[in-house]
C-alpha cells in the first residue's frame, strides 16, 4: 500500500491534483444536469461530512476524541442547512469556513501515515474535498449570493464558536485528568478541538511563533481571515461605493 505522506511529497501532491480534478469534473457534470437533478446532487454531496462524523464516532471506540468540534466538522453539520435553506448568512459564513477543509488536505501532517487505499484515508479525504466543493457550487450556480454585509457576522460568529470550543477543550481535559480517562495506549485523553490548545500542523506553528499561548495564538488567523474577506468581497464593495456616488 501507498502511504499518503507528509505535505507536498509526491503522493500527497497527486492526491491534491486528483481533488482539484474531482471538484472541477463534478462542477461540469452539475452544469449540464437539469436544475432539479443538480440541486439534489449537491444536497446529497453536502451530507458527506456528516457520514464521516458518524463513522468516526462509531469506528474507533473512543467517541470523545471524535466529537464534531473541529471547524471542518461544524462546517459538515451546517452544510446541509445551507443547501436546504439557501440562507445568505450561513452561506457567506461557510464561504470562509470551507477554506479549513482545503487547509486540512494541504497541511495534513497528522494524517501523513494514512495508507492508500484505506477506510481512514477515504473517510478523511472525500468529505474534506466535498465540504469545500459544495460551498463553491452553491455560489457558482447562484443558490446563494456573496454579500459583504455578512463580514461582521462571519468574523464575530467564527470567534464566538472558537471561544466556546476552547472552553469545551478545557472542560474535557479537566474531566479526563480528574477521572483518569485514558486512550488505547493508557495515556490520559487530551483534547485540542479547533487547535485552540496548541498547533499540530505546520501552518499553525507560524501563528504560534508569533503568539506562543493557547487560544490567543489563533487570533493571528483572525487577522488573516479579515484580510481574506476584504479581498474576497472587494469587487462588490467597490461596485457598491461607485454606485452610491453616482446616485448622489
Phi and psi in degrees as GROMACS dihedral restraints (atoms count N, CA, C in turn):
[ dihedral_restraints ]
;  ai    aj    ak    al  type     phi  dphi    fc
    3     4     5     6     1   -78.3    20    10
    4     5     6     7     1   153.0    20    10
    6     7     8     9     1  -108.7    20    10
    7     8     9    10     1   137.0    20    10
    9    10    11    12     1   -55.1    20    10
   10    11    12    13     1   -45.0    20    10
   12    13    14    15     1    87.3    20    10
   13    14    15    16     1   167.3    20    10
   15    16    17    18     1   -66.5    20    10
   16    17    18    19     1   157.7    20    10
   18    19    20    21     1   -52.6    20    10
   19    20    21    22     1   135.6    20    10
   21    22    23    24     1    75.5    20    10
   22    23    24    25     1     8.4    20    10
   24    25    26    27     1   -81.1    20    10
   25    26    27    28     1   170.7    20    10
   27    28    29    30     1   -56.8    20    10
   28    29    30    31     1   -52.6    20    10
   30    31    32    33     1   -63.0    20    10
   31    32    33    34     1   -41.3    20    10
   33    34    35    36     1   -60.8    20    10
   34    35    36    37     1   -44.7    20    10
   36    37    38    39     1   -64.2    20    10
   37    38    39    40     1   -36.9    20    10
   39    40    41    42     1   -63.8    20    10
   40    41    42    43     1   -41.9    20    10
   42    43    44    45     1   -66.5    20    10
   43    44    45    46     1   -33.0    20    10
   45    46    47    48     1   -67.0    20    10
   46    47    48    49     1   -40.2    20    10
   48    49    50    51     1   -63.8    20    10
   49    50    51    52     1   -40.5    20    10
   51    52    53    54     1   -64.2    20    10
   52    53    54    55     1   -40.5    20    10
   54    55    56    57     1   -60.4    20    10
   55    56    57    58     1   -45.8    20    10
   57    58    59    60     1   -61.8    20    10
   58    59    60    61     1   -43.5    20    10
   60    61    62    63     1   -64.2    20    10
   61    62    63    64     1   -37.7    20    10
   63    64    65    66     1   -65.2    20    10
   64    65    66    67     1   -44.3    20    10
   66    67    68    69     1   -61.7    20    10
   67    68    69    70     1   -47.1    20    10
   69    70    71    72     1   -67.2    20    10
   70    71    72    73     1   -43.4    20    10
   72    73    74    75     1   -61.7    20    10
   73    74    75    76     1   -44.5    20    10
   75    76    77    78     1   -65.6    20    10
   76    77    78    79     1   -35.7    20    10
   78    79    80    81     1   -57.9    20    10
   79    80    81    82     1   -48.2    20    10
   81    82    83    84     1   -69.0    20    10
   82    83    84    85     1   -32.5    20    10
   84    85    86    87     1   -62.7    20    10
   85    86    87    88     1   -46.5    20    10
   87    88    89    90     1   -63.5    20    10
   88    89    90    91     1   -36.1    20    10
   90    91    92    93     1   -59.5    20    10
   91    92    93    94     1   -33.8    20    10
   93    94    95    96     1  -101.1    20    10
   94    95    96    97     1     6.1    20    10
   96    97    98    99     1   -83.9    20    10
   97    98    99   100     1   153.8    20    10
   99   100   101   102     1   -59.1    20    10
  100   101   102   103     1   152.4    20    10
  102   103   104   105     1   -52.4    20    10
  103   104   105   106     1   -47.9    20    10
  105   106   107   108     1   -63.2    20    10
  106   107   108   109     1   -43.7    20    10
  108   109   110   111     1   -65.3    20    10
  109   110   111   112     1   -38.4    20    10
  111   112   113   114     1   -61.1    20    10
  112   113   114   115     1   -48.9    20    10
  114   115   116   117     1   -60.6    20    10
  115   116   117   118     1   -46.7    20    10
  117   118   119   120     1   -72.2    20    10
  118   119   120   121     1   -26.5    20    10
  120   121   122   123     1   -67.1    20    10
  121   122   123   124     1   -44.0    20    10
  123   124   125   126     1   -62.1    20    10
  124   125   126   127     1   -41.0    20    10
  126   127   128   129     1   -60.8    20    10
  127   128   129   130     1   -45.3    20    10
  129   130   131   132     1   -61.6    20    10
  130   131   132   133     1   -45.0    20    10
  132   133   134   135     1   -61.8    20    10
  133   134   135   136     1   -29.7    20    10
  135   136   137   138     1   -67.1    20    10
  136   137   138   139     1   -15.9    20    10
  138   139   140   141     1   -91.0    20    10
  139   140   141   142     1     0.2    20    10
  141   142   143   144     1   -60.6    20    10
  142   143   144   145     1   -39.1    20    10
  144   145   146   147     1   -67.7    20    10
  145   146   147   148     1   -35.7    20    10
  147   148   149   150     1   -67.7    20    10
  148   149   150   151     1   -37.6    20    10
  150   151   152   153     1   -58.9    20    10
  151   152   153   154     1   -42.3    20    10
  153   154   155   156     1   -65.7    20    10
  154   155   156   157     1   -40.2    20    10
  156   157   158   159     1   -60.3    20    10
  157   158   159   160     1   -47.7    20    10
  159   160   161   162     1   -62.6    20    10
  160   161   162   163     1   -43.3    20    10
  162   163   164   165     1   -60.0    20    10
  163   164   165   166     1   -48.3    20    10
  165   166   167   168     1   -65.8    20    10
  166   167   168   169     1   -36.4    20    10
  168   169   170   171     1   -64.9    20    10
  169   170   171   172     1   -33.6    20    10
  171   172   173   174     1   -94.7    20    10
  172   173   174   175     1   -27.2    20    10
  174   175   176   177     1   -86.7    20    10
  175   176   177   178     1   -28.4    20    10
  177   178   179   180     1  -104.0    20    10
  178   179   180   181     1    -1.2    20    10
  180   181   182   183     1    71.4    20    10
  181   182   183   184     1    14.8    20    10
  183   184   185   186     1  -146.4    20    10
  184   185   186   187     1    69.3    20    10
  186   187   188   189     1   -60.0    20    10
  187   188   189   190     1   -27.1    20    10
  189   190   191   192     1   -59.8    20    10
  190   191   192   193     1   -29.8    20    10
  192   193   194   195     1   -80.4    20    10
  193   194   195   196     1    -9.3    20    10
  195   196   197   198     1  -125.0    20    10
  196   197   198   199     1    27.6    20    10
  198   199   200   201     1   -65.7    20    10
  199   200   201   202     1   149.3    20    10
  201   202   203   204     1   -81.3    20    10
  202   203   204   205     1    63.8    20    10
  204   205   206   207     1  -114.5    20    10
  205   206   207   208     1     0.5    20    10
  207   208   209   210     1   -77.2    20    10
  208   209   210   211     1   156.3    20    10
  210   211   212   213     1   -57.3    20    10
  211   212   213   214     1   -41.0    20    10
  213   214   215   216     1   -64.0    20    10
  214   215   216   217     1   -34.6    20    10
  216   217   218   219     1   -71.5    20    10
  217   218   219   220     1   -40.7    20    10
  219   220   221   222     1   -64.9    20    10
  220   221   222   223     1   -40.3    20    10
  222   223   224   225     1   -58.0    20    10
  223   224   225   226     1   -44.0    20    10
  225   226   227   228     1   -60.5    20    10
  226   227   228   229     1   -38.2    20    10
  228   229   230   231     1   -70.6    20    10
  229   230   231   232     1   -31.8    20    10
  231   232   233   234     1   -88.4    20    10
  232   233   234   235     1   -18.7    20    10
  234   235   236   237     1   -61.6    20    10
  235   236   237   238     1   -47.3    20    10
  237   238   239   240     1   -61.4    20    10
  238   239   240   241     1   -32.0    20    10
  240   241   242   243     1   -63.0    20    10
  241   242   243   244     1   -42.9    20    10
  243   244   245   246     1   -62.9    20    10
  244   245   246   247     1   -41.4    20    10
  246   247   248   249     1   -67.2    20    10
  247   248   249   250     1   -43.0    20    10
  249   250   251   252     1   -72.6    20    10
  250   251   252   253     1   -38.5    20    10
  252   253   254   255     1   -94.2    20    10
  253   254   255   256     1   -25.6    20    10
  255   256   257   258     1    56.4    20    10
  256   257   258   259     1    32.3    20    10
  258   259   260   261     1   -72.3    20    10
  259   260   261   262     1   127.7    20    10
  261   262   263   264     1   -68.5    20    10
  262   263   264   265     1   -31.5    20    10
  264   265   266   267     1   -70.0    20    10
  265   266   267   268     1   -44.3    20    10
  267   268   269   270     1   -64.7    20    10
  268   269   270   271     1   -44.5    20    10
  270   271   272   273     1   -61.9    20    10
  271   272   273   274     1   -45.5    20    10
  273   274   275   276     1   -68.9    20    10
  274   275   276   277     1   -31.0    20    10
  276   277   278   279     1   -64.4    20    10
  277   278   279   280     1   -46.5    20    10
  279   280   281   282     1   -70.8    20    10
  280   281   282   283     1   -20.9    20    10
  282   283   284   285     1   -62.0    20    10
  283   284   285   286     1   -26.8    20    10
  285   286   287   288     1   -87.2    20    10
  286   287   288   289     1   -48.2    20    10
  288   289   290   291     1   -63.7    20    10
  289   290   291   292     1   -28.7    20    10
  291   292   293   294     1   -64.6    20    10
  292   293   294   295     1   -19.0    20    10
  294   295   296   297     1   -62.9    20    10
  295   296   297   298     1   -29.8    20    10
  297   298   299   300     1   -60.9    20    10
  298   299   300   301     1   -34.2    20    10
  300   301   302   303     1   -67.1    20    10
  301   302   303   304     1   -40.9    20    10
  303   304   305   306     1   -67.3    20    10
  304   305   306   307     1   -42.5    20    10
  306   307   308   309     1   -62.5    20    10
  307   308   309   310     1   -35.7    20    10
  309   310   311   312     1   -65.2    20    10
  310   311   312   313     1   -29.4    20    10
  312   313   314   315     1   -79.9    20    10
  313   314   315   316     1   -39.7    20    10
  315   316   317   318     1   -73.3    20    10
  316   317   318   319     1   -46.2    20    10
  318   319   320   321     1  -106.6    20    10
  319   320   321   322     1    62.3    20    10
  321   322   323   324     1   -92.8    20    10
  322   323   324   325     1    50.7    20    10
  324   325   326   327     1   -57.2    20    10
  325   326   327   328     1   -45.6    20    10
  327   328   329   330     1   -69.1    20    10
  328   329   330   331     1   -19.0    20    10
  330   331   332   333     1  -103.6    20    10
  331   332   333   334     1    11.6    20    10
  333   334   335   336     1   -59.9    20    10
  334   335   336   337     1   -27.6    20    10
  336   337   338   339     1   -85.0    20    10
  337   338   339   340     1    -0.3    20    10
  339   340   341   342     1   -62.9    20    10
  340   341   342   343     1   134.3    20    10
  342   343   344   345     1   -86.1    20    10
  343   344   345   346     1   147.5    20    10
  345   346   347   348     1  -120.4    20    10
  346   347   348   349     1   120.7    20    10
  348   349   350   351     1   -87.8    20    10
  349   350   351   352     1   151.2    20    10
  351   352   353   354     1  -161.0    20    10
  352   353   354   355     1   157.2    20    10
  354   355   356   357     1   -61.3    20    10
  355   356   357   358     1   -40.8    20    10
  357   358   359   360     1   -59.9    20    10
  358   359   360   361     1   -41.3    20    10
  360   361   362   363     1   -65.8    20    10
  361   362   363   364     1   -51.9    20    10
  363   364   365   366     1   -68.3    20    10
  364   365   366   367     1   -32.7    20    10
  366   367   368   369     1   -73.6    20    10
  367   368   369   370     1   -16.4    20    10
  369   370   371   372     1   -92.8    20    10
  370   371   372   373     1   -46.9    20    10
  372   373   374   375     1   -70.4    20    10
  373   374   375   376     1   -54.4    20    10
  375   376   377   378     1   -61.5    20    10
  376   377   378   379     1   -49.4    20    10
  378   379   380   381     1   -60.5    20    10
  379   380   381   382     1   -39.2    20    10
  381   382   383   384     1   -64.8    20    10
  382   383   384   385     1   -37.6    20    10
  384   385   386   387     1   -60.7    20    10
  385   386   387   388     1   -48.0    20    10
  387   388   389   390     1   -82.6    20    10
  388   389   390   391     1   -20.0    20    10
  390   391   392   393     1   -63.7    20    10
  391   392   393   394     1   -34.9    20    10
  393   394   395   396     1   -77.1    20    10
  394   395   396   397     1   -47.3    20    10
  396   397   398   399     1   -63.6    20    10
  397   398   399   400     1   -42.3    20    10
  399   400   401   402     1   -62.5    20    10
  400   401   402   403     1   -39.7    20    10
  402   403   404   405     1   -61.7    20    10
  403   404   405   406     1   -44.4    20    10
  405   406   407   408     1   -62.3    20    10
  406   407   408   409     1   -40.8    20    10
  408   409   410   411     1   -63.6    20    10
  409   410   411   412     1   -37.4    20    10
  411   412   413   414     1   -59.7    20    10
  412   413   414   415     1   -38.6    20    10
  414   415   416   417     1   -83.3    20    10
  415   416   417   418     1   -38.8    20    10
  417   418   419   420     1   -63.2    20    10
  418   419   420   421     1   -35.3    20    10
  420   421   422   423     1   -98.7    20    10
  421   422   423   424     1     9.9    20    10
  423   424   425   426     1    78.5    20    10
  424   425   426   427     1    15.3    20    10
  426   427   428   429     1   -70.8    20    10
  427   428   429   430     1   -31.7    20    10
  429   430   431   432     1  -135.0    20    10
  430   431   432   433     1   144.4    20    10
  432   433   434   435     1  -106.9    20    10
  433   434   435   436     1   145.0    20    10
  435   436   437   438     1   -67.5    20    10
  436   437   438   439     1   140.7    20    10
  438   439   440   441     1  -147.4    20    10
  439   440   441   442     1   111.6    20    10
  441   442   443   444     1   -65.3    20    10
  442   443   444   445     1   -17.0    20    10
  444   445   446   447     1   -68.6    20    10
  445   446   447   448     1   -10.7    20    10
  447   448   449   450     1   -83.9    20    10
  448   449   450   451     1    -6.8    20    10
  450   451   452   453     1   -57.2    20    10
  451   452   453   454     1   -51.0    20    10
  453   454   455   456     1   -57.9    20    10
  454   455   456   457     1   -41.8    20    10
  456   457   458   459     1   -66.7    20    10
  457   458   459   460     1   -39.3    20    10
  459   460   461   462     1   -61.1    20    10
  460   461   462   463     1   -48.9    20    10
  462   463   464   465     1   -66.7    20    10
  463   464   465   466     1   -46.8    20    10
  465   466   467   468     1   -62.2    20    10
  466   467   468   469     1   -44.8    20    10
  468   469   470   471     1   -69.5    20    10
  469   470   471   472     1   -36.5    20    10
  471   472   473   474     1   -62.4    20    10
  472   473   474   475     1   -46.0    20    10
  474   475   476   477     1   -65.9    20    10
  475   476   477   478     1   -40.5    20    10
  477   478   479   480     1   -63.4    20    10
  478   479   480   481     1   -45.3    20    10
  480   481   482   483     1   -66.4    20    10
  481   482   483   484     1   -40.7    20    10
  483   484   485   486     1   -59.5    20    10
  484   485   486   487     1   -41.6    20    10
  486   487   488   489     1   -65.4    20    10
  487   488   489   490     1   -44.5    20    10
  489   490   491   492     1   -61.6    20    10
  490   491   492   493     1   -43.8    20    10
  492   493   494   495     1   -63.5    20    10
  493   494   495   496     1   -37.7    20    10
  495   496   497   498     1   -62.1    20    10
  496   497   498   499     1   -41.8    20    10
  498   499   500   501     1   -64.1    20    10
  499   500   501   502     1   -35.6    20    10
  501   502   503   504     1   -64.1    20    10
  502   503   504   505     1   -42.3    20    10
  504   505   506   507     1   -57.7    20    10
  505   506   507   508     1   -47.2    20    10
  507   508   509   510     1   -61.0    20    10
  508   509   510   511     1   -43.7    20    10
  510   511   512   513     1   -65.6    20    10
  511   512   513   514     1   -45.2    20    10
  513   514   515   516     1   -65.9    20    10
  514   515   516   517     1   -41.3    20    10
  516   517   518   519     1   -63.5    20    10
  517   518   519   520     1   -40.9    20    10
  519   520   521   522     1   -65.5    20    10
  520   521   522   523     1   -45.1    20    10
  522   523   524   525     1   -60.5    20    10
  523   524   525   526     1   -46.1    20    10
  525   526   527   528     1   -69.3    20    10
  526   527   528   529     1   -35.4    20    10
  528   529   530   531     1   -67.9    20    10
  529   530   531   532     1   -43.4    20    10
  531   532   533   534     1   -68.0    20    10
  532   533   534   535     1   -38.4    20    10
  534   535   536   537     1   -99.6    20    10
  535   536   537   538     1     6.3    20    10
  537   538   539   540     1    52.4    20    10
  538   539   540   541     1    51.1    20    10
  540   541   542   543     1   -83.7    20    10
  541   542   543   544     1   118.7    20    10
  543   544   545   546     1  -115.5    20    10
  544   545   546   547     1   162.1    20    10
  546   547   548   549     1   -92.5    20    10
  547   548   549   550     1  -171.0    20    10
  549   550   551   552     1   -61.6    20    10
  550   551   552   553     1   -24.8    20    10
  552   553   554   555     1   -91.1    20    10
  553   554   555   556     1    -0.1    20    10
  555   556   557   558     1    86.5    20    10
  556   557   558   559     1     7.2    20    10
  558   559   560   561     1   -90.5    20    10
  559   560   561   562     1   144.2    20    10
  561   562   563   564     1   -61.8    20    10
  562   563   564   565     1   132.1    20    10
  564   565   566   567     1   -63.8    20    10
  565   566   567   568     1   137.0    20    10
  567   568   569   570     1  -127.7    20    10
  568   569   570   571     1   151.7    20    10
  570   571   572   573     1  -125.6    20    10
  571   572   573   574     1   141.8    20    10
  573   574   575   576     1  -144.2    20    10
  574   575   576   577     1    45.5    20    10
  576   577   578   579     1   -61.1    20    10
  577   578   579   580     1   141.1    20    10
  579   580   581   582     1    56.4    20    10
  580   581   582   583     1    16.4    20    10
  582   583   584   585     1    56.7    20    10
  583   584   585   586     1    31.5    20    10
  585   586   587   588     1   -74.2    20    10
  586   587   588   589     1   -23.1    20    10
  588   589   590   591     1   -83.7    20    10
  589   590   591   592     1   -37.4    20    10
  591   592   593   594     1  -167.8    20    10
  592   593   594   595     1   157.7    20    10
  594   595   596   597     1   -77.7    20    10
  595   596   597   598     1   147.9    20    10
  597   598   599   600     1  -127.9    20    10
  598   599   600   601     1    -4.7    20    10
  600   601   602   603     1  -124.5    20    10
  601   602   603   604     1   157.7    20    10
  603   604   605   606     1   -58.9    20    10
  604   605   606   607     1   -37.8    20    10
  606   607   608   609     1   -66.7    20    10
  607   608   609   610     1   -34.8    20    10
  609   610   611   612     1   -76.9    20    10
  610   611   612   613     1   -23.1    20    10
  612   613   614   615     1   -64.6    20    10
  613   614   615   616     1   -27.0    20    10
  615   616   617   618     1   -62.1    20    10
  616   617   618   619     1   -42.2    20    10
  618   619   620   621     1   -68.6    20    10
  619   620   621   622     1   -39.2    20    10
  621   622   623   624     1   -62.6    20    10
  622   623   624   625     1   -34.7    20    10
  624   625   626   627     1   -66.0    20    10
  625   626   627   628     1   -25.1    20    10
  627   628   629   630     1   -85.0    20    10
  628   629   630   631     1   -46.9    20    10
  630   631   632   633     1  -128.8    20    10
  631   632   633   634     1    91.4    20    10
  633   634   635   636     1   -81.7    20    10
  634   635   636   637     1    59.6    20    10
  636   637   638   639     1  -141.0    20    10
  637   638   639   640     1   136.7    20    10
  639   640   641   642     1   -53.9    20    10
  640   641   642   643     1   149.9    20    10
  642   643   644   645     1    70.3    20    10
  643   644   645   646     1   -59.1    20    10
  645   646   647   648     1   -67.2    20    10
  646   647   648   649     1   -28.9    20    10
  648   649   650   651     1   -62.6    20    10
  649   650   651   652     1   -27.8    20    10
  651   652   653   654     1   -75.7    20    10
  652   653   654   655     1    -5.9    20    10
  654   655   656   657     1   -69.4    20    10
  655   656   657   658     1   -16.8    20    10
  657   658   659   660     1   -62.3    20    10
  658   659   660   661     1   -37.3    20    10
  660   661   662   663     1   -67.5    20    10
  661   662   663   664     1   -30.7    20    10
  663   664   665   666     1   -65.0    20    10
  664   665   666   667     1   -39.9    20    10
  666   667   668   669     1   -61.8    20    10
  667   668   669   670     1   -45.2    20    10
  669   670   671   672     1   -61.5    20    10
  670   671   672   673     1   -39.5    20    10
  672   673   674   675     1   -60.5    20    10
  673   674   675   676     1   -45.9    20    10
  675   676   677   678     1   -62.8    20    10
  676   677   678   679     1   -44.0    20    10
  678   679   680   681     1   -61.2    20    10
  679   680   681   682     1   -45.3    20    10
  681   682   683   684     1   -58.7    20    10
  682   683   684   685     1   -43.6    20    10
  684   685   686   687     1   -64.0    20    10
  685   686   687   688     1   -41.6    20    10
  687   688   689   690     1   -62.0    20    10
  688   689   690   691     1   -44.4    20    10
  690   691   692   693     1   -64.8    20    10
  691   692   693   694     1   -42.9    20    10
  693   694   695   696     1   -60.6    20    10
  694   695   696   697     1   -42.2    20    10
  696   697   698   699     1   -99.7    20    10
  697   698   699   700     1     1.6    20    10
  699   700   701   702     1   -55.7    20    10
  700   701   702   703     1   -46.4    20    10
  702   703   704   705     1   -57.2    20    10
  703   704   705   706     1   -40.7    20    10
  705   706   707   708     1   -68.5    20    10
  706   707   708   709     1   -39.8    20    10
  708   709   710   711     1   -63.0    20    10
  709   710   711   712     1   -47.4    20    10
  711   712   713   714     1   -62.3    20    10
  712   713   714   715     1   -44.6    20    10
  714   715   716   717     1   -59.2    20    10
  715   716   717   718     1   -40.6    20    10
  717   718   719   720     1   -69.1    20    10
  718   719   720   721     1   -40.2    20    10
  720   721   722   723     1   -64.0    20    10
  721   722   723   724     1   -44.2    20    10
  723   724   725   726     1   -62.8    20    10
  724   725   726   727     1   -42.3    20    10
  726   727   728   729     1   -63.0    20    10
  727   728   729   730     1   -39.3    20    10
  729   730   731   732     1   -67.7    20    10
  730   731   732   733     1   -39.1    20    10
  732   733   734   735     1   -67.5    20    10
  733   734   735   736     1   -37.6    20    10
  735   736   737   738     1   -70.7    20    10
  736   737   738   739     1   -25.0    20    10
  738   739   740   741     1   -79.2    20    10
  739   740   741   742     1   -12.5    20    10
